[in-house]
Amino acid sequence: MFQIKRICCIGAGYVGGPTCSVIAHMCPEITVTVVDVNESRIKAWNSDTLPIYEPGLKEVVESCRGRNLFFSTDIDSAIRDADLVFISVNTPTKTYGMGKGRAADLKFIEACARRIVEVSDGYKIVTEKSTVPVRAAESIRRIFDANTKPSLNLQVLSNPEFLAEGTAVRDLKEPDRVLIGGDETAEGQRAIRALCAVYEHWVPQARIITTNTWSSELSKLAANAFLAQRISSINSISALCEATGADVEEVAKAIGMDQRIGSKFLKASVGFGGSCFQKDVLNLVYLCEALNLPEVASYWQQVIDMNEYQRRRFACRIIDCLFNTVTGKKIALLGFSFKKDTGDTRESSSIYISKYLMDEGAKLFIYDPKVLKEQIIHDLSQPNISEDNPERVSELVTVTSDPYEACQSAHALVICTEWDMFKELDYEKIYKKMLKPAFIFDGRRVLDHLHAPLQDIGFQVSRQEADHTSAVPNVIFSRSKIRLRFSNAALNFCCHIKKEKKMYPQFE
Ligand SMILES: NC(=O)c1ccc[n+]([C@@H]2O[C@H](COP(=O)([O-])OP(=O)(O)OC[C@H]3O[C@@H](n4cnc5c(N)ncnc54)[C@H](O)[C@@H]3O)[C@@H](O)[C@H]2O)c1
């Protein structure tokens, strides 16, 4: 059997860095080199302050960095020396041309494929770790075939990553499954066996599943679509709860106890964020349209539409509760990362809620325990968020390093990320600092257990759904319903006119 002794990972991001650190940690006899074009990122991986925050990651990196784990910008040498090359670069949603706003941009994958074929010699296994549309491996293979040389033998595998940010190290050490897809030929099966042997250092064989390449690529997109769909499903029910007085937590518990449904991913919230769910569902939608499956495409498009609706609904609620105007009002926004235990803000719901509040002229005082000020300002200054007016960010946004400072003289406190520390804040102290009536909008329902004490302190508490009576005077609430109905209709209309059909732009 071919034995993998040296691994190169192209892309030192949220996936490449943790994945290869865990491989190096678990396989001391394999040398792992993670490379990236981004020099400052590599410098940070080689320093005491890693470029990403993940619980337990620092310990893993420090256990093997300099021994069998290396971070480098010398991409060509690392590819040349490797038996196996992971492609772990970003595959963002396209922002230009055909498929703009929906298709995955594969230009970084293509650049890697061209680099690999140019500098390689002999036998190598090239493995897609990035999330890609189905049949991307075929495009990689065609680039290899068109540029091959007599000494070269490159096998292409698909090995999508299922880690979740915030629990990446645990997910990598104890994965639910490892999925490896490859050719059904003898050569393909040999490559699959070699990669299986790497994971078998710590993953039980029963959890390593092998499939054909296309099933593997599609499984990753489908897994993210199913997860996002659950969030949108429970969020849609939360809107119904709000209109009827049912409690979505109680409904979620009741339906989640059905073993066929299960209890995970049934928490109503201000919507999903992160670099993957939206991007991958949009990619799936685009793929379906390109394959002339419009009914399937519009089914999955609804998952995205519901997420946007939920964010907008939450922002509308805040505005309505604050007597239909937030212009010039100070609002403390706690949490900016897309979920707890990560500093990643990509597609965070906080960005969109901030946008809607800024559109109304609110003054935002933002606190997050892990996100840097520069990142928050950068995210809010993007043209689609700042409405092409980045100056409004300096006028309206202050980033604080202390949650209590953020609440000083605030009309409302808005929780956008479920950081554990928000459960332990001194709310009596916060109440004294805030203007009255003091509103709390708990977009992640982290304060459910404190609901009664918070009301005793004097807060007007509004959770993600239900309980509107405690925070919202009836007259304002009914107005809110009218506005929401309108914005939903407007949203549907926008989605309708967006649906044009185009072929999927592969990168050749
Ligand atoms: N972030 C997640 O939770 C997660 C989970 C599973 C899968 N994925 C998928 O994994 C892939 C990577 O995601 P990420 O979050 O790590 O992205 P990222 O943006 O954090 O990292 C990608 C890195 O690749 C580097 N890069 C791009 N082109 C390069 C090139 N030609 N040569 C060398 N380096 C290059 C970039 O500089 C960047 O540092 C994506 O396809 C994503 O969908 C992400």
The ligand as an ORCA input file, in Angstrom:
! r2SCAN-3c Opt
* xyz 0 1
  N     -14.784     27.655      7.772
  C     -15.467     26.531      7.976
  O     -16.074     26.320      9.027
  C     -15.498     25.459      6.921
  C     -15.956     24.185      7.263
  C     -15.964     23.202      6.288
  C     -15.551     23.491      4.995
  N     -15.146     24.746      4.690
  C     -14.680     24.998      3.318
  O     -13.246     24.941      3.323
  C     -12.708     25.884      2.380
  C     -11.754     26.821      3.088
  O     -12.495     27.559      4.050
  P     -11.773     28.465      5.139
  O     -12.849     28.924      6.065
  O     -10.597     27.742      5.689
  O     -11.259     29.667      4.209
  P     -10.227     30.818      4.601
  O     -10.577     31.975      3.775
  O     -10.186     30.971      6.095
  O      -8.802     30.241      4.164
  C      -8.432     30.012      2.845
  C      -6.964     30.364      2.694
  O      -6.549     29.961      1.403
  C      -5.546     30.880      0.985
  N      -5.362     30.798     -0.467
  C      -6.231     31.130     -1.454
  N      -5.704     30.874     -2.650
  C      -4.481     30.363     -2.446
  C      -3.453     29.893     -3.308
  N      -3.618     29.867     -4.632
  N      -2.312     29.438     -2.754
  C      -2.140     29.446     -1.428
  N      -3.081     29.875     -0.550
  C      -4.245     30.325     -1.057
  C      -6.060     32.219      1.452
  O      -5.009     33.168      1.531
  C      -6.656     31.850      2.817
  O      -5.732     32.072      3.869
  C     -13.907     26.556      1.731
  O     -14.237     25.893      0.558
  C     -15.011     26.362      2.764
  O     -16.286     26.353      2.182
  C     -15.083     25.738      5.621
*
